[in-house]
Amino acid sequence: MSVIAESYVLGVSTRRVDKLVKALGVEGISVAGLQAVGIIG
C-alpha cells in the first residue's frame, strides 16, 4: 500500500493510481477509502 500512497503524494493521476491499485489486486478503493484507513492524509 505504500506504493499507492507514494503515487498519490507524487501527484500521479487518480486514473493511473486506480490502474495501479487494480494491478496489485485491490478492487474498488478510492482516495476517500485510502484516507479512511490512514494510507494517505
Backbone as numpy.savetxt, mean C-alpha at the origin, in Angstrom:
# Nx Ny Nz CAx CAy CAz Cx Cy Cz
4.96 -5.79 4.12 4.16 -4.60 4.12 5.01 -3.34 4.12
6.25 -3.42 4.55 7.09 -2.23 4.56 7.35 -1.73 3.14
7.34 -2.63 2.16 7.51 -2.22 0.77 6.34 -1.35 0.34
5.16 -1.71 0.77 3.96 -0.94 0.44 4.04 0.44 1.09
4.41 0.48 2.36 4.52 1.75 3.07 5.58 2.64 2.43
6.72 2.06 2.09 7.79 2.85 1.48 7.35 3.40 0.12
6.63 2.59 -0.64 6.13 3.05 -1.95 5.20 4.25 -1.76
4.34 4.17 -0.77 3.41 5.27 -0.49 4.18 6.52 -0.10
5.14 6.37 0.79 5.92 7.52 1.27 6.70 8.16 0.12
7.21 7.34 -0.79 7.98 7.85 -1.92 7.11 8.48 -3.00
5.81 8.40 -2.84 4.91 9.05 -3.77 4.53 8.22 -4.99
4.72 6.91 -4.90 4.31 6.04 -6.00 2.79 6.15 -6.14
2.30 6.19 -7.37 0.86 6.37 -7.59 0.06 5.25 -6.93
-1.15 5.59 -6.54 -1.99 4.60 -5.85 -2.29 3.42 -6.75
-2.40 3.64 -8.06 -2.65 2.52 -8.98 -1.46 1.56 -8.98
-0.26 2.10 -8.98 0.92 1.23 -8.96 1.05 0.51 -7.63
0.74 1.20 -6.54 0.77 0.55 -5.23 -0.26 -0.56 -5.19
-1.44 -0.32 -5.78 -2.48 -1.35 -5.83 -1.98 -2.58 -6.58
-1.29 -2.38 -7.70 -0.72 -3.50 -8.45 0.32 -4.23 -7.61
1.13 -3.49 -6.87 2.14 -4.09 -6.01 1.48 -4.93 -4.92
0.44 -4.39 -4.31 -0.30 -5.10 -3.26 -0.84 -6.42 -3.79
-1.45 -6.37 -4.98 -2.01 -7.58 -5.58 -0.91 -8.59 -5.91
0.25 -8.09 -6.38 1.36 -8.98 -6.71 1.88 -9.69 -5.45
1.74 -9.04 -4.31 2.16 -9.63 -3.04 1.11 -10.57 -2.46
-0.02 -10.66 -3.16 -1.06 -11.60 -2.73 -2.08 -11.03 -1.79
-2.12 -9.72 -1.66 -3.10 -9.07 -0.80 -4.15 -8.44 -1.69
-5.41 -8.70 -1.39 -6.50 -8.16 -2.20 -7.32 -7.16 -1.39
-7.73 -6.10 -2.06 -8.71 -5.19 -1.49 -8.25 -4.31 -0.35
-6.99 -3.97 -0.28 -6.54 -3.05 0.77 -6.40 -1.66 0.17
-6.83 -0.68 0.89 -6.80 0.70 0.42 -5.85 1.52 1.29
-5.65 2.77 0.88 -4.83 3.66 1.70 -5.44 3.79 3.09
-6.76 3.90 3.15 -7.43 3.99 4.45 -7.20 2.72 5.27
-7.19 1.58 4.59 -6.92 0.33 5.28 -5.50 0.27 5.83
-4.55 0.76 5.03 -3.16 0.79 5.49 -3.00 1.74 6.67
-3.72 2.86 6.64 -3.66 3.79 7.76 -4.28 3.18 9.01
-5.36 2.43 8.82 -6.06 1.83 9.96 -5.19 0.83 10.70
-4.35 0.11 9.99 -3.49 -0.87 10.65 -2.11 -0.31 10.99
-1.90 0.98 10.73 -0.67 1.64 11.13 0.52 1.45 10.23
0.29 0.98 8.98 1.42 0.79 8.07 1.88 2.13 7.51
0.92 3.03 7.27 1.25 4.38 6.83 0.56 5.37 7.72
1.08 6.58 7.76 0.52 7.60 8.64 -0.54 8.32 8.01
